[in-house]
Structure formats: C-alpha cells, structure tokens
C-alpha cells in the first residue's frame, strides 16, 4: 500500500504528542513518530489522522 503524501507535507507535519518528525511507513500505512513517543498514526485515503486517540502506541 503506497501512500500518496507530498514530501513538503511530511516536512511540515509533526507528532501531536511529542512534536517529533514523522516518517512514512508505506507497508503499515502509517506515519511513525521519530521523536520520543514513537506513536504511529494511521493514514486513511491518503489523509493522515493525527489524533493521539487514534495512534498506535509502540510495544515495549
């Protein structure tokens, strides 16, 4: 599943939980935080859902 997100959009988006940068994970269809929290936010119909309540938390 390849997401169609513009590179300029990824440059300005930030994790709403910790403010870290987001990295695209095409295989999982998510944007993953590269900051301290490592939350993964779903992308639905090429639209990032940047709600902490919708995020998948990392497994320790």
PQR file of N, CA, C, O and H, with PARSE charges and radii, in Angstrom:
ATOM      1  N   UNK A   1       0.850  -1.181   0.000 -0.4000 1.5000
ATOM      2  CA  UNK A   1       0.000   0.000   0.000 -0.0000 2.0000
ATOM      3  C   UNK A   1       0.891   1.238   0.000  0.5500 1.7000
ATOM      4  O   UNK A   1       1.523   1.550   1.009 -0.5500 1.4000
ATOM      5  N   UNK A   2       0.942   1.931  -1.106 -0.4000 1.5000
ATOM      6  CA  UNK A   2       1.751   3.132  -1.196 -0.0000 2.0000
ATOM      7  C   UNK A   2       0.879   4.353  -0.923  0.5500 1.7000
ATOM      8  O   UNK A   2      -0.158   4.559  -1.554 -0.5500 1.4000
ATOM      9  H   UNK A   2       0.428   1.679  -1.926  0.4000 1.0000
ATOM     10  N   UNK A   3       1.328   5.142   0.021 -0.4000 1.5000
ATOM     11  CA  UNK A   3       0.600   6.364   0.350 -0.0000 2.0000
ATOM     12  C   UNK A   3       1.038   7.464  -0.602  0.5500 1.7000
ATOM     13  O   UNK A   3       2.183   7.493  -1.053 -0.5500 1.4000
ATOM     14  H   UNK A   3       2.170   4.974   0.534  0.4000 1.0000
ATOM     15  N   UNK A   4       0.125   8.356  -0.898 -0.4000 1.5000
ATOM     16  CA  UNK A   4       0.421   9.465  -1.790 -0.0000 2.0000
ATOM     17  C   UNK A   4       0.473  10.756  -0.986  0.5500 1.7000
ATOM     18  O   UNK A   4      -0.437  11.582  -1.054 -0.5500 1.4000
ATOM     19  H   UNK A   4      -0.805   8.332  -0.531  0.4000 1.0000
ATOM     20  N   UNK A   5       1.546  10.917  -0.229 -0.4000 1.5000
ATOM     21  CA  UNK A   5       1.735  12.133   0.560 -0.0000 2.0000
ATOM     22  C   UNK A   5       2.870  12.931  -0.055  0.5500 1.7000
ATOM     23  O   UNK A   5       3.934  12.387  -0.351 -0.5500 1.4000
ATOM     24  H   UNK A   5       2.285  10.246  -0.174  0.4000 1.0000
ATOM     25  N   UNK A   6       2.642  14.215  -0.243 -0.4000 1.5000
ATOM     26  CA  UNK A   6       3.674  15.080  -0.799 -0.0000 2.0000
ATOM     27  C   UNK A   6       4.825  15.232   0.192  0.5500 1.7000
ATOM     28  O   UNK A   6       4.620  15.264   1.405 -0.5500 1.4000
ATOM     29  H   UNK A   6       1.778  14.657  -0.002  0.4000 1.0000
ATOM     30  N   UNK A   7       6.032  15.325  -0.346 -0.4000 1.5000
ATOM     31  CA  UNK A   7       7.211  15.457   0.517 -0.0000 2.0000
ATOM     32  C   UNK A   7       7.166  16.748   1.331  0.5500 1.7000
ATOM     33  O   UNK A   7       7.621  16.770   2.475 -0.5500 1.4000
ATOM     34  H   UNK A   7       6.199  15.299  -1.332  0.4000 1.0000
ATOM     35  N   UNK A   8       6.626  17.818   0.760 -0.4000 1.5000
ATOM     36  CA  UNK A   8       6.554  19.082   1.505 -0.0000 2.0000
ATOM     37  C   UNK A   8       5.620  18.951   2.706  0.5500 1.7000
ATOM     38  O   UNK A   8       5.822  19.602   3.731 -0.5500 1.4000
ATOM     39  H   UNK A   8       6.256  17.800  -0.169  0.4000 1.0000
ATOM     40  N   UNK A   9       4.589  18.098   2.573 -0.4000 1.5000
ATOM     41  CA  UNK A   9       3.670  17.893   3.695 -0.0000 2.0000
ATOM     42  C   UNK A   9       4.371  17.176   4.842  0.5500 1.7000
ATOM     43  O   UNK A   9       4.204  17.540   6.006 -0.5500 1.4000
ATOM     44  H   UNK A   9       4.425  17.569   1.741  0.4000 1.0000
ATOM     45  N   UNK A  10       5.154  16.160   4.508 -0.4000 1.5000
ATOM     46  CA  UNK A  10       5.891  15.436   5.547 -0.0000 2.0000
ATOM     47  C   UNK A  10       6.893  16.339   6.261  0.5500 1.7000
ATOM     48  O   UNK A  10       7.188  16.142   7.440 -0.5500 1.4000
ATOM     49  H   UNK A  10       5.290  15.865   3.563  0.4000 1.0000
ATOM     50  N   UNK A  11       7.408  17.320   5.546 -0.4000 1.5000
ATOM     51  CA  UNK A  11       8.373  18.249   6.159 -0.0000 2.0000
ATOM     52  C   UNK A  11       7.736  19.147   7.207  0.5500 1.7000
ATOM     53  O   UNK A  11       8.398  19.551   8.162 -0.5500 1.4000
ATOM     54  H   UNK A  11       7.168  17.480   4.589  0.4000 1.0000
ATOM     55  N   UNK A  12       6.454  19.463   7.038 -0.4000 1.5000
ATOM     56  CA  UNK A  12       5.827  20.397   7.986 -0.0000 2.0000
ATOM     57  C   UNK A  12       4.996  19.706   9.063  0.5500 1.7000
ATOM     58  O   UNK A  12       4.676  20.314  10.085 -0.5500 1.4000
ATOM     59  H   UNK A  12       5.916  19.135   6.262  0.4000 1.0000
ATOM     60  N   UNK A  13       4.643  18.433   8.839 -0.4000 1.5000
ATOM     61  CA  UNK A  13       3.868  17.716   9.851 -0.0000 2.0000
ATOM     62  C   UNK A  13       4.749  17.337  11.036  0.5500 1.7000
ATOM     63  O   UNK A  13       5.938  17.058  10.883 -0.5500 1.4000
ATOM     64  H   UNK A  13       4.903  17.940   8.009  0.4000 1.0000
ATOM     65  N   UNK A  14       4.150  17.333  12.200 -0.4000 1.5000
ATOM     66  CA  UNK A  14       4.858  16.927  13.416 -0.0000 2.0000
ATOM     67  C   UNK A  14       3.922  16.083  14.274  0.5500 1.7000
ATOM     68  O   UNK A  14       2.700  16.196  14.178 -0.5500 1.4000
ATOM     69  H   UNK A  14       3.184  17.560  12.324  0.4000 1.0000
ATOM     70  N   UNK A  15       4.499  15.260  15.090 -0.4000 1.5000
ATOM     71  CA  UNK A  15       3.731  14.420  16.006 -0.0000 2.0000
ATOM     72  C   UNK A  15       2.962  15.318  16.978  0.5500 1.7000
ATOM     73  O   UNK A  15       3.561  16.168  17.635 -0.5500 1.4000
ATOM     74  H   UNK A  15       5.491  15.168  15.168  0.4000 1.0000
ATOM     75  N   UNK A  16       1.641  15.139  17.075 -0.4000 1.5000
ATOM     76  CA  UNK A  16       0.879  15.969  18.014 -0.0000 2.0000
ATOM     77  C   UNK A  16       1.136  15.623  19.478  0.5500 1.7000
ATOM     78  O   UNK A  16       0.771  16.393  20.367 -0.5500 1.4000
ATOM     79  H   UNK A  16       1.154  14.448  16.541  0.4000 1.0000
ATOM     80  N   UNK A  17       1.755  14.482  19.737 -0.4000 1.5000
ATOM     81  CA  UNK A  17       2.034  14.083  21.116 -0.0000 2.0000
ATOM     82  C   UNK A  17       3.337  14.686  21.630  0.5500 1.7000
ATOM     83  O   UNK A  17       3.360  15.286  22.705 -0.5500 1.4000
ATOM     84  H   UNK A  17       2.051  13.857  19.015  0.4000 1.0000
ATOM     85  N   UNK A  18       4.433  14.530  20.863 -0.4000 1.5000
ATOM     86  CA  UNK A  18       5.735  14.996  21.366 -0.0000 2.0000
ATOM     87  C   UNK A  18       6.398  16.041  20.473  0.5500 1.7000
ATOM     88  O   UNK A  18       7.423  16.606  20.853 -0.5500 1.4000
ATOM     89  H   UNK A  18       4.414  14.043  19.990  0.4000 1.0000
ATOM     90  N   UNK A  19       5.834  16.310  19.292 -0.4000 1.5000
ATOM     91  CA  UNK A  19       6.405  17.306  18.396 -0.0000 2.0000
ATOM     92  C   UNK A  19       7.507  16.777  17.498  0.5500 1.7000
ATOM     93  O   UNK A  19       8.123  17.548  16.761 -0.5500 1.4000
ATOM     94  H   UNK A  19       5.000  15.852  18.983  0.4000 1.0000
ATOM     95  N   UNK A  20       7.771  15.470  17.545 -0.4000 1.5000
ATOM     96  CA  UNK A  20       8.818  14.880  16.720 -0.0000 2.0000
ATOM     97  C   UNK A  20       8.434  14.813  15.253  0.5500 1.7000
ATOM     98  O   UNK A  20       7.267  14.969  14.896 -0.5500 1.4000
ATOM     99  H   UNK A  20       7.271  14.844  18.144  0.4000 1.0000
ATOM    100  N   UNK A  21       9.422  14.581  14.415 -0.4000 1.5000
ATOM    101  CA  UNK A  21       9.189  14.433  12.980 -0.0000 2.0000
ATOM    102  C   UNK A  21       8.465  13.114  12.710  0.5500 1.7000
ATOM    103  O   UNK A  21       8.555  12.168  13.492 -0.5500 1.4000
ATOM    104  H   UNK A  21      10.370  14.454  14.706  0.4000 1.0000
ATOM    105  N   UNK A  22       7.744  13.073  11.588 -0.4000 1.5000
ATOM    106  CA  UNK A  22       7.012  11.873  11.209 -0.0000 2.0000
ATOM    107  C   UNK A  22       7.649  11.242   9.975  0.5500 1.7000
ATOM    108  O   UNK A  22       8.057  11.934   9.042 -0.5500 1.4000
ATOM    109  H   UNK A  22       7.671  13.842  10.953  0.4000 1.0000
ATOM    110  N   UNK A  23       7.724   9.921   9.994 -0.4000 1.5000
ATOM    111  CA  UNK A  23       8.319   9.159   8.895 -0.0000 2.0000
ATOM    112  C   UNK A  23       7.245   8.256   8.301  0.5500 1.7000
ATOM    113  O   UNK A  23       6.470   7.632   9.026 -0.5500 1.4000
ATOM    114  H   UNK A  23       7.393   9.359  10.752  0.4000 1.0000
ATOM    115  N   UNK A  24       7.212   8.196   6.986 -0.4000 1.5000
ATOM    116  CA  UNK A  24       6.217   7.403   6.283 -0.0000 2.0000
ATOM    117  C   UNK A  24       6.565   5.918   6.329  0.5500 1.7000
ATOM    118  O   UNK A  24       7.696   5.531   6.036 -0.5500 1.4000
ATOM    119  H   UNK A  24       7.842   8.703   6.398  0.4000 1.0000
ATOM    120  N   UNK A  25       5.586   5.085   6.698 -0.4000 1.5000
ATOM    121  CA  UNK A  25       5.726   3.626   6.671 -0.0000 2.0000
ATOM    122  C   UNK A  25       4.656   3.102   5.718  0.5500 1.7000
ATOM    123  O   UNK A  25       3.517   2.861   6.117 -0.5500 1.4000
ATOM    124  H   UNK A  25       4.667   5.399   6.936  0.4000 1.0000
ATOM    125  N   UNK A  26       5.041   2.928   4.444 -0.4000 1.5000
ATOM    126  CA  UNK A  26       4.089   2.507   3.416 -0.0000 2.0000
ATOM    127  C   UNK A  26       3.496   1.139   3.699  0.5500 1.7000
ATOM    128  O   UNK A  26       2.303   0.921   3.490 -0.5500 1.4000
ATOM    129  H   UNK A  26       5.967   3.124   4.120  0.4000 1.0000
ATOM    130  N   UNK A  27       4.318   0.224   4.169 -0.4000 1.5000
ATOM    131  CA  UNK A  27       3.849  -1.148   4.400 -0.0000 2.0000
ATOM    132  C   UNK A  27       2.712  -1.186   5.423  0.5500 1.7000
ATOM    133  O   UNK A  27       1.726  -1.899   5.236 -0.5500 1.4000
ATOM    134  H   UNK A  27       5.287   0.402   4.339  0.4000 1.0000
ATOM    135  N   UNK A  28       2.853  -0.420   6.497 -0.4000 1.5000
ATOM    136  CA  UNK A  28       1.837  -0.391   7.548 -0.0000 2.0000
ATOM    137  C   UNK A  28       0.749   0.648   7.280  0.5500 1.7000
ATOM    138  O   UNK A  28      -0.296   0.626   7.932 -0.5500 1.4000
ATOM    139  H   UNK A  28       3.653   0.160   6.649  0.4000 1.0000
ATOM    140  N   UNK A  29       0.976   1.554   6.334 -0.4000 1.5000
ATOM    141  CA  UNK A  29       0.005   2.611   6.061 -0.0000 2.0000
ATOM    142  C   UNK A  29      -0.096   3.596   7.197  0.5500 1.7000
ATOM    143  O   UNK A  29      -1.185   4.026   7.576 -0.5500 1.4000
ATOM    144  H   UNK A  29       1.824   1.572   5.805  0.4000 1.0000
ATOM    145  N   UNK A  30       1.074   3.952   7.744 -0.4000 1.5000
ATOM    146  CA  UNK A  30       1.115   4.833   8.911 -0.0000 2.0000
ATOM    147  C   UNK A  30       2.202   5.891   8.765  0.5500 1.7000
ATOM    148  O   UNK A  30       3.106   5.782   7.937 -0.5500 1.4000
ATOM    149  H   UNK A  30       1.959   3.602   7.436  0.4000 1.0000
ATOM    150  N   UNK A  31       2.078   6.906   9.592 -0.4000 1.5000
ATOM    151  CA  UNK A  31       3.164   7.863   9.806 -0.0000 2.0000
ATOM    152  C   UNK A  31       3.678   7.587  11.211  0.5500 1.7000
ATOM    153  O   UNK A  31       2.916   7.619  12.178 -0.5500 1.4000
ATOM    154  H   UNK A  31       1.343   6.994  10.264  0.4000 1.0000
ATOM    155  N   UNK A  32       4.966   7.317  11.317 -0.4000 1.5000
ATOM    156  CA  UNK A  32       5.570   6.928  12.587 -0.0000 2.0000
ATOM    157  C   UNK A  32       6.425   8.080  13.117  0.5500 1.7000
ATOM    158  O   UNK A  32       7.228   8.665  12.390 -0.5500 1.4000
ATOM    159  H   UNK A  32       5.584   7.291  10.531  0.4000 1.0000
ATOM    160  N   UNK A  33       6.234   8.383  14.380 -0.4000 1.5000
ATOM    161  CA  UNK A  33       6.994   9.442  15.038 -0.0000 2.0000
ATOM    162  C   UNK A  33       8.436   8.996  15.233  0.5500 1.7000
ATOM    163  O   UNK A  33       8.695   7.884  15.694 -0.5500 1.4000
ATOM    164  H   UNK A  33       5.582   7.908  14.970  0.4000 1.0000
ATOM    165  N   UNK A  34       9.372   9.872  14.879 -0.4000 1.5000
ATOM    166  CA  UNK A  34      10.790   9.587  15.095 -0.0000 2.0000
ATOM    167  C   UNK A  34      11.288  10.253  16.376  0.5500 1.7000
ATOM    168  O   UNK A  34      12.474  10.182  16.700 -0.5500 1.4000
ATOM    169  H   UNK A  34       9.162  10.775  14.505  0.4000 1.0000
ATOM    170  N   UNK A  35      10.378  10.899  17.101 -0.4000 1.5000
ATOM    171  CA  UNK A  35      10.731  11.563  18.356 -0.0000 2.0000
ATOM    172  C   UNK A  35      10.698  10.605  19.527  0.5500 1.7000
ATOM    173  O   UNK A  35      10.957   9.412  19.372 -0.5500 1.4000
ATOM    174  H   UNK A  35       9.415  10.957  16.839  0.4000 1.0000
ATOM    175  N   UNK A  36      10.383  11.123  20.684 -0.4000 1.5000
ATOM    176  CA  UNK A  36      10.459  10.325  21.909 -0.0000 2.0000
ATOM    177  C   UNK A  36       9.313   9.334  22.088  0.5500 1.7000
ATOM    178  O   UNK A  36       9.513   8.284  22.699 -0.5500 1.4000
ATOM    179  H   UNK A  36      10.173  12.093  20.809  0.4000 1.0000
ATOM    180  N   UNK A  37       8.126   9.631  21.578 -0.4000 1.5000
ATOM    181  CA  UNK A  37       6.976   8.766  21.859 -0.0000 2.0000
ATOM    182  C   UNK A  37       6.854   7.576  20.905  0.5500 1.7000
ATOM    183  O   UNK A  37       6.328   6.533  21.294 -0.5500 1.4000
ATOM    184  H   UNK A  37       7.964  10.484  21.081  0.4000 1.0000
ATOM    185  N   UNK A  38       7.327   7.712  19.666 -0.4000 1.5000
ATOM    186  CA  UNK A  38       7.282   6.632  18.650 -0.0000 2.0000
ATOM    187  C   UNK A  38       5.872   6.195  18.286  0.5500 1.7000
ATOM    188  O   UNK A  38       5.682   5.068  17.830 -0.5500 1.4000
ATOM    189  H   UNK A  38       7.754   8.560  19.350  0.4000 1.0000
ATOM    190  N   UNK A  39       4.873   7.060  18.476 -0.4000 1.5000
ATOM    191  CA  UNK A  39       3.497   6.719  18.106 -0.0000 2.0000
ATOM    192  C   UNK A  39       3.401   6.558  16.593  0.5500 1.7000
ATOM    193  O   UNK A  39       4.164   7.162  15.839 -0.5500 1.4000
ATOM    194  H   UNK A  39       5.027   7.976  18.846  0.4000 1.0000
ATOM    195  N   UNK A  40       2.444   5.727  16.160 -0.4000 1.5000
ATOM    196  CA  UNK A  40       2.192   5.514  14.740 -0.0000 2.0000
ATOM    197  C   UNK A  40       0.765   5.968  14.435  0.5500 1.7000
ATOM    198  O   UNK A  40      -0.193   5.484  15.038 -0.5500 1.4000
ATOM    199  H   UNK A  40       1.823   5.236  16.772  0.4000 1.0000
ATOM    200  N   UNK A  41       0.637   6.896  13.499 -0.4000 1.5000
ATOM    201  CA  UNK A  41      -0.657   7.476  13.156 -0.0000 2.0000
ATOM    202  C   UNK A  41      -1.149   6.896  11.833  0.5500 1.7000
ATOM    203  O   UNK A  41      -0.382   6.812  10.873 -0.5500 1.4000
ATOM    204  H   UNK A  41       1.415   7.290  13.009  0.4000 1.0000
ATOM    205  N   UNK A  42      -2.411   6.498  11.772 -0.4000 1.5000
ATOM    206  CA  UNK A  42      -2.922   5.899  10.534 -0.0000 2.0000
ATOM    207  C   UNK A  42      -3.070   6.937   9.430  0.5500 1.7000
ATOM    208  O   UNK A  42      -3.240   8.129   9.683 -0.5500 1.4000
ATOM    209  H   UNK A  42      -3.034   6.567  12.552  0.4000 1.0000
ATOM    210  N   UNK A  43      -3.001   6.443   8.196 -0.4000 1.5000
ATOM    211  CA  UNK A  43      -3.283   7.265   7.021 -0.0000 2.0000
ATOM    212  C   UNK A  43      -4.446   6.590   6.315  0.5500 1.7000
ATOM    213  O   UNK A  43      -4.344   5.441   5.887 -0.5500 1.4000
ATOM    214  H   UNK A  43      -2.863   5.474   7.991  0.4000 1.0000
ATOM    215  N   UNK A  44      -5.546   7.310   6.198 -0.4000 1.5000
ATOM    216  CA  UNK A  44      -6.754   6.759   5.577 -0.0000 2.0000
ATOM    217  C   UNK A  44      -7.090   7.565   4.333  0.5500 1.7000
ATOM    218  O   UNK A  44      -7.265   8.782   4.401 -0.5500 1.4000
ATOM    219  H   UNK A  44      -5.629   8.244   6.546  0.4000 1.0000
ATOM    220  N   UNK A  45      -7.178   6.886   3.204 -0.4000 1.5000
ATOM    221  CA  UNK A  45      -7.462   7.542   1.922 -0.0000 2.0000
ATOM    222  C   UNK A  45      -6.479   8.687   1.664  0.5500 1.7000
ATOM    223  O   UNK A  45      -6.864   9.767   1.216 -0.5500 1.4000
ATOM    224  H   UNK A  45      -7.036   5.898   3.149  0.4000 1.0000
ATOM    225  N   UNK A  46      -5.198   8.424   1.959 -0.4000 1.5000
ATOM    226  CA  UNK A  46      -4.100   9.389   1.778 -0.0000 2.0000
ATOM    227  C   UNK A  46      -4.236  10.631   2.653  0.5500 1.7000
ATOM    228  O   UNK A  46      -3.662  11.675   2.340 -0.5500 1.4000
ATOM    229  H   UNK A  46      -4.886   7.547   2.323  0.4000 1.0000
ATOM    230  N   UNK A  47      -4.985  10.528   3.738 -0.4000 1.5000
ATOM    231  CA  UNK A  47      -5.134  11.641   4.684 -0.0000 2.0000
ATOM    232  C   UNK A  47      -4.613  11.188   6.041  0.5500 1.7000
ATOM    233  O   UNK A  47      -5.150  10.245   6.623 -0.5500 1.4000
ATOM    234  H   UNK A  47      -5.451   9.680   3.992  0.4000 1.0000
ATOM    235  N   UNK A  48      -3.561  11.855   6.560 -0.4000 1.5000
ATOM    236  CA  UNK A  48      -3.036  11.487   7.875 -0.0000 2.0000
ATOM    237  C   UNK A  48      -4.044  11.813   8.979  0.5500 1.7000
ATOM    238  O   UNK A  48      -4.615  12.904   9.017 -0.5500 1.4000
ATOM    239  H   UNK A  48      -3.126  12.621   6.087  0.4000 1.0000
ATOM    240  N   UNK A  49      -4.247  10.861   9.862 -0.4000 1.5000
ATOM    241  CA  UNK A  49      -5.143  11.052  11.013 -0.0000 2.0000
ATOM    242  C   UNK A  49      -4.241  11.291  12.225  0.5500 1.7000
ATOM    243  O   UNK A  49      -3.815  10.351  12.895 -0.5500 1.4000
ATOM    244  H   UNK A  49      -3.784   9.975   9.832  0.4000 1.0000
ATOM    245  N   UNK A  50      -3.965  12.549  12.487 -0.4000 1.5000
ATOM    246  CA  UNK A  50      -3.013  12.908  13.538 -0.0000 2.0000
ATOM    247  C   UNK A  50      -3.726  13.202  14.857  0.5500 1.7000
ATOM    248  O   UNK A  50      -3.626  14.297  15.411 -0.5500 1.4000
ATOM    249  H   UNK A  50      -4.311  13.313  11.943  0.4000 1.0000
ATOM    250  N   UNK A  51      -4.437  12.204  15.333 -0.4000 1.5000
ATOM    251  CA  UNK A  51      -5.120  12.287  16.621 -0.0000 2.0000
ATOM    252  C   UNK A  51      -4.456  11.286  17.559  0.5500 1.7000
ATOM    253  O   UNK A  51      -4.318  10.112  17.217 -0.5500 1.4000
ATOM    254  H   UNK A  51      -4.518  11.315  14.883  0.4000 1.0000
ATOM    255  N   UNK A  52      -4.052  11.735  18.720 -0.4000 1.5000
ATOM    256  CA  UNK A  52      -3.377  10.862  19.676 -0.0000 2.0000
ATOM    257  C   UNK A  52      -4.270   9.671  20.032  0.5500 1.7000
ATOM    258  O   UNK A  52      -3.776   8.560  20.226 -0.5500 1.4000
ATOM    259  H   UNK A  52      -4.164  12.689  18.998  0.4000 1.0000
ATOM    260  N   UNK A  53      -5.577   9.901  20.118 -0.4000 1.5000
ATOM    261  CA  UNK A  53      -6.511   8.816  20.440 -0.0000 2.0000
ATOM    262  C   UNK A  53      -6.538   7.730  19.361  0.5500 1.7000
ATOM    263  O   UNK A  53      -6.892   6.586  19.648 -0.5500 1.4000
ATOM    264  H   UNK A  53      -5.978  10.803  19.961  0.4000 1.0000
ATOM    265  N   UNK A  54      -6.170   8.075  18.130 -0.4000 1.5000
ATOM    266  CA  UNK A  54      -6.182   7.131  17.012 -0.0000 2.0000
ATOM    267  C   UNK A  54      -4.809   6.465  16.814  0.5500 1.7000
ATOM    268  O   UNK A  54      -4.689   5.513  16.044 -0.5500 1.4000
ATOM    269  H   UNK A  54      -5.883   9.005  17.897  0.4000 1.0000
ATOM    270  N   UNK A  55      -3.802   6.953  17.491 -0.4000 1.5000
ATOM    271  CA  UNK A  55      -2.428   6.463  17.293 -0.0000 2.0000
ATOM    272  C   UNK A  55      -2.234   5.087  17.905  0.5500 1.7000
ATOM    273  O   UNK A  55      -2.840   4.730  18.916 -0.5500 1.4000
ATOM    274  H   UNK A  55      -3.900   7.727  18.117  0.4000 1.0000
ATOM    275  N   UNK A  56      -1.365   4.332  17.252 -0.4000 1.5000
ATOM    276  CA  UNK A  56      -0.936   3.044  17.791 -0.0000 2.0000
ATOM    277  C   UNK A  56       0.312   3.318  18.610  0.5500 1.7000
ATOM    278  O   UNK A  56       1.265   3.928  18.126 -0.5500 1.4000
ATOM    279  H   UNK A  56      -0.873   4.622  16.431  0.4000 1.0000
ATOM    280  N   UNK A  57       0.297   2.863  19.850 -0.4000 1.5000
ATOM    281  CA  UNK A  57       1.463   3.086  20.708 -0.0000 2.0000
ATOM    282  C   UNK A  57       2.484   1.979  20.477  0.5500 1.7000
ATOM    283  O   UNK A  57       2.112   0.850  20.160 -0.5500 1.4000
ATOM    284  H   UNK A  57      -0.478   2.368  20.244  0.4000 1.0000
ATOM    285  N   UNK A  58       3.759   2.290  20.633 -0.4000 1.5000
ATOM    286  CA  UNK A  58       4.791   1.282  20.411 -0.0000 2.0000
ATOM    287  C   UNK A  58       4.732   0.175  21.472  0.5500 1.7000
ATOM    288  O   UNK A  58       4.379   0.420  22.625 -0.5500 1.4000
ATOM    289  H   UNK A  58       4.062   3.207  20.891  0.4000 1.0000
ATOM    290  N   UNK A  59       5.078  -1.016  21.066 -0.4000 1.5000
ATOM    291  CA  UNK A  59       5.154  -2.107  22.019 -0.0000 2.0000
ATOM    292  C   UNK A  59       6.552  -2.141  22.604  0.5500 1.7000
ATOM    293  O   UNK A  59       7.546  -2.033  21.885 -0.5500 1.4000
ATOM    294  H   UNK A  59       5.366  -1.215  20.129  0.4000 1.0000
ATOM    295  N   UNK A  60       6.615  -2.287  23.881 -0.4000 1.5000
ATOM    296  CA  UNK A  60       7.922  -2.245  24.559 -0.0000 2.0000
ATOM    297  C   UNK A  60       8.572  -3.604  24.577  0.5500 1.7000
ATOM    298  O   UNK A  60       9.674  -3.755  25.105 -0.5500 1.4000
ATOM    299  H   UNK A  60       5.808  -2.375  24.465  0.4000 1.0000
TER
END
